[in-house]
Amino acid sequence: MSFLFTLKRHFQRRLPRPLQRKLQQTIYVVLYRLSPARHQNFFNSGYAPVSEWLKTCPPFDREPLQATLYDRVLDGWADASGASPRSILDIGCGLGGGMRVAAHRFPGSSIVGLDVNATAAQVARRRLRELDGARVEIGNALSQPFEDGRFDLVFSVGAAGYVGLKPFMKEATRVLAPGGVLSFSTGYTDAGFEEHRLMVQAEAGKLGLELVEVTDITANVFAAIDADVPRRRALIDRVPWPFRGYALAWADMPGSMRYQEYVDGRRLDYLVVCRKPEA
Ligand SMILES: C[S@@+](CC[C@H](N)C(=O)[O-])C[C@H]1O[C@@H](n2cnc3c(N)ncnc32)[C@H](O)[C@@H]1O
C-alpha cells in the first residue's frame, strides 16, 4: 500500500471526528483542483452493467459506469412515484455529473446541487451554466440551506458515508416534500447487509418514511471498479510520482486496501429508496 495513504489513515484515525472530516474535505479540494481526475464529471465507483442510453450520450459516454450509478439511484423515483419531480436535490453533487443525468431524465425540472466543498461547487457551477434550472449551493448535508419540504426528489451518490447514515437521512427527510422520494447509494465496511438493512428500516420508521427499497449492489459496484481499471490507470499514470501510490489507493485499484475489502467480502454497497407520505 502507498506510504502516503498509510500515513494519512494512521494520522486520520487519531483525530477527533470533526478534524477527520476537515482532512477529508481538504483531500477533496486537492482532487477537484489539481488531480488529473478533475476533468471527470463524476467521483464515484460506478455500477455495472452500464445503462444502454448512457453508452452513446455525451458526456456520459466517457464515464458510463459512474453515470450508471446515478441512473440507478434516479430509478428510485420511478419505483416510488409516478409523475415527474419538479424540484430535485443532489446531496454531495461533486462536479455536477449527477445533476446532468437528472436533467436528462427529468427535463424541465429545477435541479439543485449541494456540496460542502467550495471548489467542487465552483467547478460544477461553471460546467452547468448552460443547464436551465440548475443551481449549485455550497453547504453541509447535515444543515442544509433549504426550507422544510422544498424538494420532490432528494438523491445522493457516495455522500451519506461521510456524514453518517442517520443524520444524513434525518436532514434529507426535512427538506423532502410530502409525497417526495429520497433515493441514495452508500457504502460501508462496518457490518453486513442485513444489519444495515435493519438499521435503514428502523431509521426510516423513526422519520416517518415508507421504505420502498434497500438493495445490495456490492457486486455491481465491484464489477464496475474492475471494468474501469484501464481508464483509471491512464489517469493515474499522469499523477506526479510521489502521489501515484496514493492515487492508486484512492482509486480502489487492484492491490489497494479497498479493492481487497471487496475481494474479501468485507465491503458493502447498497441503495435506499424511501417515500415521505402525503401530508
Ligand atoms: C464520493 S464523492 C461523490 C461526488 C458525486 N456525488 C459523484 O458521485 O460524482 C463525495 C462528495 O460528497 C461531498 N461531501 C462530503 N461531506 C459532505 C457534507 N458534509 N455535505 C455535503 N457534501 C459533502 C464531497 O465534497 C464530495 O464531493
The ligand as a Tripos MOL2 file, in Angstrom:
@<TRIPOS>MOLECULE
LIG
   27    29     1     0     0
SMALL
NO_CHARGES

@<TRIPOS>ATOM
      1 C1        -17.5110   10.2850   -3.3550 C.3       1 LIG1
      2 S1        -17.7800   11.9670   -3.7340 S.3       1 LIG1
      3 C2        -19.1910   11.8090   -4.7820 C.3       1 LIG1
      4 C3        -19.3980   13.0120   -5.6770 C.3       1 LIG1
      5 C4        -20.6060   12.8530   -6.5890 C.3       1 LIG1
      6 N1        -21.7800   12.5160   -5.8470 N.3       1 LIG1
      7 C5        -20.3390   11.7950   -7.6410 C.2       1 LIG1
      8 O1        -20.8150   10.6640   -7.4810 O.co2     1 LIG1
      9 O2        -19.6580   12.0970   -8.6100 O.co2     1 LIG1
     10 C6        -18.4920   12.5740   -2.2160 C.3       1 LIG1
     11 C7        -18.9040   14.0460   -2.2760 C.3       1 LIG1
     12 O3        -19.5780   14.3630   -1.0580 O.3       1 LIG1
     13 C8        -19.1590   15.6360   -0.6410 C.3       1 LIG1
     14 N2        -19.3740   15.7580    0.8050 N.ar      1 LIG1
     15 C9        -18.6730   15.1660    1.8100 C.ar      1 LIG1
     16 N3        -19.1440   15.5570    3.0060 N.ar      1 LIG1
     17 C10       -20.1890   16.3900    2.7440 C.ar      1 LIG1
     18 C11       -21.0760   17.1320    3.5690 C.ar      1 LIG1
     19 N4        -20.9940   17.0890    4.9070 N.pl3     1 LIG1
     20 N5        -22.0150   17.9070    2.9910 N.ar      1 LIG1
     21 C12       -22.1190   17.9800    1.6320 C.ar      1 LIG1
     22 N6        -21.2860   17.3090    0.7900 N.ar      1 LIG1
     23 C13       -20.3380   16.5310    1.3400 C.ar      1 LIG1
     24 C14       -17.6920   15.6980   -1.0300 C.3       1 LIG1
     25 O4        -17.2320   17.0410   -1.0830 O.3       1 LIG1
     26 C15       -17.7350   15.0130   -2.3880 C.3       1 LIG1
     27 O5        -17.9560   15.9450   -3.4140 O.3       1 LIG1
@<TRIPOS>BOND
     1     1     2 1
     2     2     3 1
     3     2    10 1
     4     3     4 1
     5     4     5 1
     6     5     6 1
     7     5     7 1
     8     7     8 2
     9     7     9 1
    10    10    11 1
    11    11    12 1
    12    11    26 1
    13    12    13 1
    14    13    14 1
    15    13    24 1
    16    14    15 ar
    17    14    23 ar
    18    15    16 ar
    19    16    17 ar
    20    17    18 ar
    21    17    23 ar
    22    18    19 1
    23    18    20 ar
    24    20    21 ar
    25    21    22 ar
    26    22    23 ar
    27    24    25 1
    28    24    26 1
    29    26    27 1
@<TRIPOS>SUBSTRUCTURE
     1 LIG1         1 GROUP 0 **** ****
